[in-house]
Amino acid sequence: MGRFSEEGKRNIKNYTYMPFGDGHRICIGMRFARLQVKTGLLHLLRHFRVQTRDARTPIRYGKLPVQVRPTNIDLQFVPRTSK
Ligand code: HEM
């Protein structure tokens, strides 16, 4: 079961991940920031195919605060050829 399936979403405990804070001081730019990230991803994926290179399982995550980032996966951005 994936995290993004309907069942998976229901099983996520509140406050497990809250990059924008929560409550009455929640980030007021959250929706704008998400929109910008989606727009950026769209532009990126329009021009590049993303593939893993040498992906090893299980995924390991870095211990830096703020960023949640896998440390053992290399991504390769392959330009999409235009017709
Ligand atoms: C990926 C982008 C962003 C992240 C991860 C982020 C994250 C956060 C976090 C963690 C807080 C503190 C929430 C709390 O105290 O519970 C916050 C507050 C705030 N953010 Fe953002 N933010 C982002 C983008 C933006 C943008 C684009 C704007 C404005 C256009 C913005 C405006 C604000 C403001 C004004 C507050 C203070 C809200 C308050 O204290 O009442 N943020 N943000």
Residues whose N, C-alpha, C, O or C-beta is under 5 A from the ligand:
A	BS01	HEM	P19 F20 G21 D22 H24 R25 I26 C27 I28 G29 M30 F32 A33
